[in-house]
Amino acid sequence: MTLPSVTPSEIRTALLLREEIALLDVRHEAAFATGHPLFAANMAADRIGLEAEARLPRKDAPIVLYDDGEGLVAVAADRLKASGYTNVRQLDGGLQGWKQAGYELFQDVNSYAKAFGELVEHRRHTPSLAAEEVGALIAEGANIQILDVRRFDEYATMNIPGSISVPGAELVLRAGRAAPDPGTTIIVNCAGRTRSIIGTQSLINAGVTNRVRALRNGTIGWTLAKQTLDHGSSKRGEIGAIAGGEANARDVAYRAGVRHIGAAEMAGLRAQTGRTLYLFDVRSEEEFTAGHLAGFRHYPGGQLVQEIDMAAPVRGARIILTDNLRVRADMTASWLAQMGWEVYVLEGRYDGKLEIGPPLVIPKPDPSHRYRRPYEGTDVKESAMQAYLDWEYGLVEQLRRDGTHGFFVI
């Protein structure tokens, strides 16, 4: 049976109207990273059995598949249908059809989150310091505290000397303990640009009294500036919110349009089976494993903002976040809402029965199929790092040309 098709123009209309749609690139990740529509999500045809259940929770959600002429769409469609998915179509003309329609192709992975980060810096003029400036502050023993907002494993692989691991959504919750002196300058770093921009702006949005700056271009900029990195560090930031952190985080979420709900409202959303609903627990893995609400998938808040296309490929779906301390959920939700998601924060619920056990782990793709990020590891060529930064700097203009994003910045 021939798979029904949908035109690039119809996809664009659905995105502009914020209708639910999962536009899936069924090539391997390395090929996906060479160019794809802004809101496309990668799900390689040979990984559908591993990923679909977690990433596509509603079996009748509208799914549109495409490749670049490799013949993968039919295979992917068969596998989705075998898994019970009932609303599967293909993009008319595939990737070339999208391109021939005059629409933008975005490179890399997590592209729309990275583009959003660039838009935040562009709109809010998020302050930053160059690697040379931060290196000089370290050398002179200045009153600074460097907070690394990447995953802990990334931090342990390589980090700015003297830095502490405080993954993104934990910043407002832990920066008060990491930098209790209001005279301390907080410097936020990631591997490149996005997470440090979002982290720095999170602290500013939440009203931290300290001077806050992003490390411009992260560990990539640090490496290109010939500065030395440490390896094997294990310093973790402890809980200690910034002054007024909980109330301020709630206000930030409110300003972004986030809604707070209780058990009854969540049950009402779950009962609406005609809409896709994602449930994410944005706490640490250790907290999740010790006890979590049934039905919620673990996804640390900072990574969720960075990897939202991987976590929630159905654009236009609803999202509910949970966090027993609420600060992380509020800050994460504030960013997702600005990225155009209908997002809710669940109040309370941790005084009842909790499930115990580790989070779901989706096996990683074969290394030969995976896109090698220019900010991963310690053996990346400097030319690749610089090309990556140049690409990021051009994303705001590419968003303007594309015209489908619907982002706003508070």
C-alpha positions as a Python dict, from the first residue, in 0.01 Angstrom:
ca = {
    (1, 'M'): (0, 0, 0),
    (2, 'T'): (129, 343, -96),
    (3, 'L'): (199, 567, 202),
    (4, 'P'): (-10, 887, 190),
    (5, 'S'): (189, 1207, 154),
    (6, 'V'): (176, 1563, 283),
    (7, 'T'): (331, 1863, 112),
    (8, 'P'): (603, 2087, 259),
    (9, 'S'): (350, 2373, 254),
    (10, 'E'): (106, 2171, 466),
    (11, 'I'): (383, 2092, 717),
    (12, 'R'): (471, 2460, 740),
    (13, 'T'): (106, 2552, 795),
    (14, 'A'): (74, 2295, 1075),
    (15, 'L'): (383, 2438, 1246),
    (16, 'L'): (258, 2795, 1218),
    (17, 'L'): (-82, 2697, 1361),
    (18, 'R'): (88, 2494, 1637),
    (19, 'E'): (-98, 2181, 1540),
    (20, 'E'): (50, 1853, 1657),
    (21, 'I'): (297, 1701, 1414),
    (22, 'A'): (601, 1476, 1444),
    (23, 'L'): (823, 1542, 1143),
    (24, 'L'): (1071, 1255, 1161),
    (25, 'D'): (1398, 1231, 972),
    (26, 'V'): (1457, 856, 948),
    (27, 'R'): (1821, 875, 839),
    (28, 'H'): (2105, 810, 1079),
    (29, 'E'): (2198, 1101, 1305),
    (30, 'A'): (2518, 1181, 1115),
    (31, 'A'): (2317, 1236, 797),
    (32, 'F'): (2042, 1426, 982),
    (33, 'A'): (2302, 1672, 1112),
    (34, 'T'): (2400, 1772, 758),
    (35, 'G'): (2064, 1946, 704),
    (36, 'H'): (1698, 1921, 809),
    (37, 'P'): (1388, 2138, 868),
    (38, 'L'): (1397, 2339, 1191),
    (39, 'F'): (1142, 2130, 1381),
    (40, 'A'): (1236, 1791, 1239),
    (41, 'A'): (1336, 1526, 1491),
    (42, 'N'): (1575, 1245, 1417),
    (43, 'M'): (1456, 885, 1459),
    (44, 'A'): (1657, 652, 1242),
    (45, 'A'): (1452, 377, 1079),
    (46, 'D'): (1656, 104, 1244),
    (47, 'R'): (1604, 257, 1590),
    (48, 'I'): (1225, 288, 1584),
    (49, 'G'): (1185, -24, 1795),
    (50, 'L'): (1414, 127, 2061),
    (51, 'E'): (1282, 483, 2065),
    (52, 'A'): (923, 515, 1945),
    (53, 'E'): (740, 407, 2260),
    (54, 'A'): (923, 662, 2476),
    (55, 'R'): (934, 949, 2229),
    (56, 'L'): (594, 909, 2062),
    (57, 'P'): (352, 829, 2347),
    (58, 'R'): (28, 874, 2147),
    (59, 'K'): (-21, 604, 1886),
    (60, 'D'): (-251, 814, 1665),
    (61, 'A'): (-42, 1131, 1670),
    (62, 'P'): (23, 1269, 1318),
    (63, 'I'): (364, 1144, 1204),
    (64, 'V'): (534, 1252, 881),
    (65, 'L'): (845, 1069, 763),
    (66, 'Y'): (1117, 1174, 522),
    (67, 'D'): (1463, 1077, 402),
    (68, 'D'): (1689, 1207, 126),
    (69, 'G'): (1618, 938, -130),
    (70, 'E'): (1774, 646, 58),
    (71, 'G'): (1452, 442, 60),
    (72, 'L'): (1423, 443, 439),
    (73, 'V'): (1070, 585, 464),
    (74, 'A'): (893, 260, 370),
    (75, 'V'): (1098, 64, 624),
    (76, 'A'): (1029, 321, 896),
    (77, 'A'): (657, 327, 815),
    (78, 'D'): (633, -51, 838),
    (79, 'R'): (805, -51, 1175),
    (80, 'L'): (585, 223, 1314),
    (81, 'K'): (271, 50, 1194),
    (82, 'A'): (391, -278, 1346),
    (83, 'S'): (426, -90, 1676),
    (84, 'G'): (66, 30, 1656),
    (85, 'Y'): (106, 380, 1509),
    (86, 'T'): (-193, 459, 1289),
    (87, 'N'): (-142, 809, 1145),
    (88, 'V'): (177, 782, 941),
    (89, 'R'): (245, 977, 621),
    (90, 'Q'): (547, 1076, 417),
    (91, 'L'): (678, 1418, 316),
    (92, 'D'): (612, 1475, -51),
    (93, 'G'): (950, 1483, -226),
    (94, 'G'): (1142, 1408, 93),
    (95, 'L'): (1420, 1639, 202),
    (96, 'Q'): (1473, 1761, -153),
    (97, 'G'): (1104, 1849, -176),
    (98, 'W'): (1142, 2067, 133),
    (99, 'K'): (1447, 2235, -14),
    (100, 'Q'): (1286, 2287, -355),
    (101, 'A'): (990, 2455, -185),
    (102, 'G'): (1237, 2724, -77),
    (103, 'Y'): (1238, 2636, 292),
    (104, 'E'): (1538, 2649, 525),
    (105, 'L'): (1759, 2356, 620),
    (106, 'F'): (1932, 2366, 957),
    (107, 'Q'): (2254, 2180, 1034),
    (108, 'D'): (2371, 2004, 1351),
    (109, 'V'): (2154, 1844, 1623),
    (110, 'N'): (1924, 2012, 1877),
    (111, 'S'): (1922, 2295, 1626),
    (112, 'Y'): (1610, 2479, 1733),
    (113, 'A'): (1713, 2486, 2099),
    (114, 'K'): (2048, 2627, 1994),
    (115, 'A'): (1881, 2880, 1767),
    (116, 'F'): (1655, 2979, 2056),
    (117, 'G'): (1959, 3032, 2279),
    (118, 'E'): (2111, 3264, 2022),
    (119, 'L'): (1782, 3454, 2002),
    (120, 'V'): (1780, 3493, 2382),
    (121, 'E'): (2128, 3644, 2376),
    (122, 'H'): (2032, 3866, 2083),
    (123, 'R'): (1716, 3995, 2254),
    (124, 'R'): (1840, 4018, 2614),
    (125, 'H'): (2205, 4104, 2546),
    (126, 'T'): (2309, 3830, 2786),
    (127, 'P'): (2645, 3943, 2929),
    (128, 'S'): (2956, 3735, 2869),
    (129, 'L'): (3331, 3732, 2915),
    (130, 'A'): (3593, 3601, 2672),
    (131, 'A'): (3814, 3311, 2770),
    (132, 'E'): (4115, 3539, 2801),
    (133, 'E'): (3927, 3763, 3046),
    (134, 'V'): (3819, 3470, 3261),
    (135, 'G'): (4170, 3324, 3250),
    (136, 'A'): (4308, 3655, 3377),
    (137, 'L'): (4053, 3662, 3662),
    (138, 'I'): (4156, 3310, 3765),
    (139, 'A'): (4525, 3404, 3752),
    (140, 'E'): (4479, 3708, 3974),
    (141, 'G'): (4268, 3521, 4229),
    (142, 'A'): (3961, 3736, 4170),
    (143, 'N'): (3638, 3679, 4363),
    (144, 'I'): (3470, 3457, 4104),
    (145, 'Q'): (3289, 3125, 4099),
    (146, 'I'): (3266, 2927, 3775),
    (147, 'L'): (2957, 2708, 3741),
    (148, 'D'): (2960, 2439, 3473),
    (149, 'V'): (2604, 2371, 3352),
    (150, 'R'): (2673, 2067, 3134),
    (151, 'R'): (2596, 1708, 3230),
    (152, 'F'): (2827, 1584, 3505),
    (153, 'D'): (2996, 1335, 3271),
    (154, 'E'): (3084, 1618, 3033),
    (155, 'Y'): (3223, 1820, 3324),
    (156, 'A'): (3432, 1527, 3448),
    (157, 'T'): (3581, 1478, 3101),
    (158, 'M'): (3712, 1835, 3085),
    (159, 'N'): (3635, 2153, 3274),
    (160, 'I'): (3750, 2508, 3338),
    (161, 'P'): (3996, 2505, 3633),
    (162, 'G'): (3824, 2569, 3966),
    (163, 'S'): (3473, 2522, 3830),
    (164, 'I'): (3186, 2338, 4002),
    (165, 'S'): (2932, 2114, 3830),
    (166, 'V'): (2582, 2265, 3854),
    (167, 'P'): (2375, 2124, 3565),
    (168, 'G'): (2153, 2388, 3402),
    (169, 'A'): (1817, 2369, 3576),
    (170, 'E'): (1993, 2338, 3914),
    (171, 'L'): (2142, 2688, 3896),
    (172, 'V'): (1877, 2885, 4082),
    (173, 'L'): (1855, 2602, 4337),
    (174, 'R'): (2230, 2576, 4404),
    (175, 'A'): (2401, 2904, 4311),
    (176, 'G'): (2327, 3054, 4654),
    (177, 'R'): (2541, 2784, 4816),
    (178, 'A'): (2809, 2793, 4548),
    (179, 'A'): (2845, 3173, 4564),
    (180, 'P'): (2704, 3296, 4899),
    (181, 'D'): (2892, 3627, 4881),
    (182, 'P'): (2687, 3874, 4672),
    (183, 'G'): (3018, 4029, 4569),
    (184, 'T'): (3124, 3710, 4392),
    (185, 'T'): (3103, 3719, 4014),
    (186, 'I'): (2936, 3405, 3884),
    (187, 'I'): (3065, 3277, 3551),
    (188, 'V'): (2850, 3018, 3375),
    (189, 'N'): (3004, 2786, 3121),
    (190, 'C'): (2904, 2501, 2893),
    (191, 'A'): (3077, 2339, 2596),
    (192, 'G'): (2975, 2598, 2340),
    (193, 'R'): (2713, 2868, 2374),
    (194, 'T'): (2354, 2758, 2432),
    (195, 'R'): (2355, 2619, 2783),
    (196, 'S'): (2575, 2898, 2919),
    (197, 'I'): (2348, 3163, 2765),
    (198, 'I'): (2035, 2998, 2907),
    (199, 'G'): (2204, 2940, 3243),
    (200, 'T'): (2329, 3296, 3275),
    (201, 'Q'): (1994, 3438, 3173),
    (202, 'S'): (1818, 3202, 3416),
    (203, 'L'): (2004, 3352, 3711),
    (204, 'I'): (1942, 3705, 3583),
    (205, 'N'): (1572, 3633, 3524),
    (206, 'A'): (1543, 3488, 3875),
    (207, 'G'): (1690, 3802, 4028),
    (208, 'V'): (2029, 3687, 4158),
    (209, 'T'): (2210, 3981, 4315),
    (210, 'N'): (2554, 3864, 4203),
    (211, 'R'): (2714, 3986, 3884),
    (212, 'V'): (2664, 3700, 3634),
    (213, 'R'): (2849, 3641, 3308),
    (214, 'A'): (2857, 3361, 3054),
    (215, 'L'): (3192, 3222, 2948),
    (216, 'R'): (3175, 3322, 2583),
    (217, 'N'): (3187, 3012, 2361),
    (218, 'G'): (3241, 2777, 2656),
    (219, 'T'): (3512, 2512, 2655),
    (220, 'I'): (3542, 2556, 2278),
    (221, 'G'): (3634, 2922, 2323),
    (222, 'W'): (3863, 2825, 2611),
    (223, 'T'): (4046, 2573, 2393),
    (224, 'L'): (4074, 2809, 2097),
    (225, 'A'): (4224, 3070, 2331),
    (226, 'K'): (4495, 2814, 2425),
    (227, 'Q'): (4381, 2801, 2787),
    (228, 'T'): (4436, 2487, 2995),
    (229, 'L'): (4150, 2254, 3090),
    (230, 'D'): (4132, 2027, 3392),
    (231, 'H'): (4028, 1662, 3366),
    (232, 'G'): (3860, 1422, 3607),
    (233, 'S'): (3714, 1688, 3837),
    (234, 'S'): (3430, 1585, 4068),
    (235, 'K'): (3311, 1903, 4242),
    (236, 'R'): (2932, 1919, 4261),
    (237, 'G'): (2728, 2217, 4373),
    (238, 'E'): (2518, 2157, 4683),
    (239, 'I'): (2161, 2273, 4738),
    (240, 'G'): (2131, 2633, 4850),
    (241, 'A'): (1899, 2852, 4650),
    (242, 'I'): (1969, 3213, 4562),
    (243, 'A'): (1785, 3464, 4782),
    (244, 'G'): (1415, 3449, 4699),
    (245, 'G'): (1485, 3173, 4448),
    (246, 'E'): (1163, 2974, 4484),
    (247, 'A'): (931, 3275, 4460),
    (248, 'N'): (1136, 3432, 4183),
    (249, 'A'): (1138, 3111, 3978),
    (250, 'R'): (762, 3089, 4008),
    (251, 'D'): (729, 3449, 3892),
    (252, 'V'): (958, 3381, 3594),
    (253, 'A'): (737, 3086, 3497),
    (254, 'Y'): (425, 3298, 3536),
    (255, 'R'): (567, 3569, 3309),
    (256, 'A'): (642, 3305, 3046),
    (257, 'G'): (283, 3178, 3053),
    (258, 'V'): (340, 2854, 3246),
    (259, 'R'): (37, 2715, 3428),
    (260, 'H'): (54, 2535, 3764),
    (261, 'I'): (-183, 2244, 3812),
    (262, 'G'): (-281, 1985, 4071),
    (263, 'A'): (-370, 1617, 4050),
    (264, 'A'): (-724, 1678, 3923),
    (265, 'E'): (-613, 1902, 3637),
    (266, 'M'): (-339, 1657, 3540),
    (267, 'A'): (-594, 1376, 3532),
    (268, 'G'): (-808, 1592, 3304),
    (269, 'L'): (-517, 1648, 3064),
    (270, 'R'): (-434, 1278, 3063),
    (271, 'A'): (-795, 1196, 2983),
    (272, 'Q'): (-780, 1401, 2663),
    (273, 'T'): (-653, 1116, 2449),
    (274, 'G'): (-667, 1322, 2131),
    (275, 'R'): (-363, 1522, 2244),
    (276, 'T'): (-5, 1409, 2302),
    (277, 'L'): (109, 1462, 2660),
    (278, 'Y'): (469, 1437, 2777),
    (279, 'L'): (546, 1391, 3147),
    (280, 'F'): (899, 1479, 3258),
    (281, 'D'): (1068, 1465, 3599),
    (282, 'V'): (1343, 1730, 3580),
    (283, 'R'): (1532, 1644, 3898),
    (284, 'S'): (1866, 1466, 3922),
    (285, 'E'): (1899, 1098, 3835),
    (286, 'E'): (1971, 1016, 4199),
    (287, 'E'): (1652, 1185, 4318),
    (288, 'F'): (1445, 1017, 4047),
    (289, 'T'): (1584, 673, 4130),
    (290, 'A'): (1511, 719, 4502),
    (291, 'G'): (1142, 792, 4435),
    (292, 'H'): (939, 935, 4148),
    (293, 'L'): (581, 983, 4036),
    (294, 'A'): (438, 705, 3823),
    (295, 'G'): (432, 776, 3451),
    (296, 'F'): (698, 1048, 3453),
    (297, 'R'): (1013, 1004, 3248),
    (298, 'H'): (1341, 1134, 3384),
    (299, 'Y'): (1499, 1423, 3192),
    (300, 'P'): (1718, 1676, 3382),
    (301, 'G'): (1582, 2026, 3321),
    (302, 'G'): (1889, 2179, 3159),
    (303, 'Q'): (1924, 1891, 2916),
    (304, 'L'): (1551, 1895, 2846),
    (305, 'V'): (1573, 2254, 2722),
    (306, 'Q'): (1882, 2168, 2514),
    (307, 'E'): (1743, 1840, 2376),
    (308, 'I'): (1370, 1906, 2357),
    (309, 'D'): (1354, 1778, 1997),
    (310, 'M'): (1491, 1445, 2119),
    (311, 'A'): (1271, 1430, 2428),
    (312, 'A'): (948, 1551, 2265),
    (313, 'P'): (947, 1512, 1885),
    (314, 'V'): (572, 1584, 1859),
    (315, 'R'): (574, 1958, 1805),
    (316, 'G'): (252, 2113, 1941),
    (317, 'A'): (214, 1856, 2218),
    (318, 'R'): (156, 1938, 2585),
    (319, 'I'): (422, 1899, 2855),
    (320, 'I'): (387, 1853, 3232),
    (321, 'L'): (696, 1892, 3452),
    (322, 'T'): (743, 1776, 3808),
    (323, 'D'): (1002, 1858, 4076),
    (324, 'N'): (951, 1816, 4451),
    (325, 'L'): (1137, 2145, 4508),
    (326, 'R'): (954, 2314, 4217),
    (327, 'V'): (1234, 2560, 4139),
    (328, 'R'): (1384, 2343, 3865),
    (329, 'A'): (1045, 2271, 3710),
    (330, 'D'): (953, 2639, 3710),
    (331, 'M'): (1278, 2751, 3547),
    (332, 'T'): (1271, 2470, 3291),
    (333, 'A'): (906, 2537, 3211),
    (334, 'S'): (976, 2907, 3162),
    (335, 'W'): (1219, 2828, 2880),
    (336, 'L'): (1001, 2564, 2715),
    (337, 'A'): (707, 2806, 2716),
    (338, 'Q'): (919, 3069, 2543),
    (339, 'M'): (1007, 2805, 2284),
    (340, 'G'): (638, 2773, 2201),
    (341, 'W'): (533, 2475, 2413),
    (342, 'E'): (210, 2444, 2613),
    (343, 'V'): (372, 2357, 2944),
    (344, 'Y'): (244, 2292, 3296),
    (345, 'V'): (410, 2244, 3635),
    (346, 'L'): (254, 1986, 3866),
    (347, 'E'): (216, 2103, 4224),
    (348, 'G'): (306, 1869, 4513),
    (349, 'R'): (219, 1497, 4499),
    (350, 'Y'): (542, 1378, 4668),
    (351, 'D'): (374, 1292, 4997),
    (352, 'G'): (209, 982, 4850),
    (353, 'K'): (334, 654, 4710),
    (354, 'L'): (635, 685, 4481),
    (355, 'E'): (790, 441, 4238),
    (356, 'I'): (1152, 349, 4305),
    (357, 'G'): (1400, 264, 4034),
    (358, 'P'): (1640, 408, 3776),
    (359, 'P'): (1527, 602, 3470),
    (360, 'L'): (1464, 453, 3129),
    (361, 'V'): (1784, 451, 2927),
    (362, 'I'): (1759, 435, 2547),
    (363, 'P'): (2072, 269, 2404),
    (364, 'K'): (2299, 505, 2215),
    (365, 'P'): (2334, 464, 1838),
    (366, 'D'): (2628, 288, 1678),
    (367, 'P'): (2924, 532, 1687),
    (368, 'S'): (2954, 510, 1309),
    (369, 'H'): (2599, 646, 1275),
    (370, 'R'): (2629, 916, 1538),
    (371, 'Y'): (2709, 1280, 1467),
    (372, 'R'): (3032, 1377, 1642),
    (373, 'R'): (2961, 1703, 1823),
    (374, 'P'): (3242, 1958, 1781),
    (375, 'Y'): (3228, 2026, 2155),
    (376, 'E'): (3266, 1666, 2276),
    (377, 'G'): (3585, 1500, 2389),
    (378, 'T'): (3939, 1631, 2390),
    (379, 'D'): (4053, 1549, 2036),
    (380, 'V'): (3835, 1775, 1821),
    (381, 'K'): (4010, 1979, 1551),
    (382, 'E'): (4021, 2354, 1613),
    (383, 'S'): (3888, 2417, 1263),
    (384, 'A'): (3575, 2214, 1347),
    (385, 'M'): (3527, 2407, 1670),
    (386, 'Q'): (3553, 2743, 1493),
    (387, 'A'): (3317, 2632, 1216),
    (388, 'Y'): (3064, 2528, 1479),
    (389, 'L'): (3080, 2869, 1650),
    (390, 'D'): (3044, 3045, 1317),
    (391, 'W'): (2732, 2836, 1247),
    (392, 'E'): (2580, 2926, 1584),
    (393, 'Y'): (2638, 3297, 1527),
    (394, 'G'): (2433, 3274, 1208),
    (395, 'L'): (2129, 3108, 1362),
    (396, 'V'): (1930, 3422, 1447),
    (397, 'E'): (1933, 3530, 1085),
    (398, 'Q'): (1840, 3178, 975),
    (399, 'L'): (1544, 3181, 1216),
    (400, 'R'): (1429, 3504, 1055),
    (401, 'R'): (1443, 3351, 709),
    (402, 'D'): (1264, 3034, 819),
    (403, 'G'): (981, 3218, 992),
    (404, 'T'): (816, 2920, 1165),
    (405, 'H'): (968, 2926, 1512),
    (406, 'G'): (711, 3120, 1715),
    (407, 'F'): (967, 3185, 1992),
    (408, 'F'): (938, 3479, 2231),
    (409, 'V'): (1179, 3606, 2496),
    (410, 'I'): (1064, 3752, 2826),
}
